[in-house]
């Protein structure tokens, strides 16, 4: 569905396909908003359950987004394609989030959160380029607004 290698493949996509792309990216931002806002609510329970030290617990929050990985994720999107990187990112986020729910120790929880964070980072780096190359010019601003709104909805 996502066009790769073209400056704007939006003329080849139907209105429905463009809307599906926006829905997928908006859901990604909703997941990111939920992920970033829910963890602080459970920090005290995590500390009690796993007995982690303060640095480990803070790493759970600070490790949510790898700023340096964004550069590599964007480059990977250029080389492999936007759609595969987006889908791999969503898959890693989902897998990491699921595994974090069954983690048996602080170390495993940190590891699974890193997998989850890597997935969010991969999908974040290619979200805007997907919009820019697949959504018609007259709908891009609105589309970006919807996706960013998704993050706020997720945080709420």
C-alpha positions, 0 to 999 in steps of 0.5 A, spaced: 500 500 500 505 504 501 509 507 495 516 507 495 521 510 491 517 515 488 516 523 491 509 522 491 505 516 490 499 519 492 496 519 485 496 512 485 492 511 491 485 511 492 482 516 498 480 509 502 487 507 501 490 514 504 485 514 509 487 507 511 494 509 512 492 515 516 489 510 521 495 506 521 499 511 523 494 515 528 494 508 531 501 508 532 501 514 535 496 512 540 500 506 542 506 511 543 502 516 547 499 510 552 506 507 552 509 514 555 503 516 559 502 509 563 508 507 565 509 513 570 503 510 574 505 504 575 513 505 577 511 504 585 508 498 583 514 496 579 519 498 584 515 493 589 514 487 585 521 487 582 525 490 587 529 494 582 534 500 584 532 507 582 537 507 576 533 501 573 526 504 574 528 511 571 531 507 565 524 504 564 522 511 563 528 514 559 529 508 555 522 509 552 525 513 546 532 512 543 533 518 540 540 516 537 536 510 534 531 515 530 537 517 525 538 509 524 531 508 523 530 513 518 536 511 514 533 504 514 527 506 511 530 509 506 534 503 504 529 497 506 523 501 504 518 505 509 512 500 509 517 494 512 520 498 517 513 501 519 511 494 520 517 491 523 517 497 528 509 495 530 511 488 531 517 489 535 513 494 539 507 489 540 512 483 542 516 487 547 509 490 550 507 483 551 513 480 553 514 486 558 507 483 561 510 477 563 517 479 565 519 475 571 525 480 573 527 487 573 532 485 568 527 482 563 523 487 564 528 492 562 530 488 556 523 487 553 521 495 554 528 496 550 525 491 544 518 495 545 522 502 545 526 500 539 519 498 535 516 505 537 522 508 534 522 504 528 515 506 526 516 513 529 522 515 524 518 513 518 511 515 520 512 522 517 515 520 510 509 515 509 505 521 510 509 525 505 509 520 500 502 517 500 497 522 502 495 528 497 498 535 498 491 538 500 490 533 505 497 532 508 496 538 514 490 535 516 493 528 516 499 530 520 494 533 525 490 527 526 496 523 527 499 527 532 492 528 535 493 520 536 499 521 541 494 526 545 489 521 545 493 515 547 496 519 553 489 521 556 
